[in-house]
Amino acid sequence: MLIRDHGDDLSTDELVGIACLLLLAGHETTANMLGLGTLALLRHPDQLALIRENPALVEPAVEELLRWLSIVQGPSVMRMTTTDVEIAGHAIPADSLLILSPPAANRDPDFIDSPGSLDISRGAMGHLAFGHGVHHCLGAPLARMEMRIAFPALLERFTDLALADPDEQADFKVFSVVYGLNSLRVTW
C-alpha cells in the first residue's frame, strides 16, 4: 500500500530504509517483548494463572505488558512545537524542542491507577508503546498479532514453564535503545 500510494514520491533509498526499519525494528522489538513479557508473567504467577485459566485474556494481557514494559526506553521521542502550547501549566513557545518519555507516560498516575502494578485484568487501554498519531508504529498490528499468538502457544506447549532460578537476576541488555534480555533461563 505504501508503494502503491506513495511509490512515485519515494526514492529507492527511502523505500529500502522503510523496509529495513519495518523488518529490523519490528523483529527486534517484538522478540524482546516476548522475552520480557515471559519474564514478567513468570515473576507474576497470579497474572500468568489468569491467562492459563482464560486464554481470552491474552489480548488485554498483551496491551498491559506493552504499557508496563515500555519496550523502547528512555526519553527517546523528540518533537518540535509548531505553535505556542501549554503543557501541565508550563508555557512552551513555538519552535521549542520537546523530549518525551513514553515509559513515564505509560506509568502516569494521573492516567492509570497503580501504574507500577502489572494487572492484565485492566482490559485494553491506551498506552504509548507504539507511539501516537502520525508517529504511530506501522508494525503495531503485526506485533500485537505475533504476541497474541506466541504467548498462548508458549504457555500451552510448556505447561510447567518456570524460571530456572527465581532469585537469579535477569540478564538485561545494557546500552540498548530497545529494552530486552540477553538471556532468560527457564525450565519446563
Secondary structure, DSSP 4 states (H G I P E B T S, - for coil): -HHHHHGGGS-HHHHHHHHHIIIIIHHHHHHHHHHHHHHHHHH-HHHHHHHHH-GGGHHHHHHHHHHHH-SB-SS-EEEE-SS-EEETTEEE-TT-EEEE-HHHHHT-TTTSSSTTS--GGG-S---STT--GGGS-TTHHHHHHHHHHHHHHHHHH-TT-EESSTTSPPEE-SS-SB--EEE--EE-
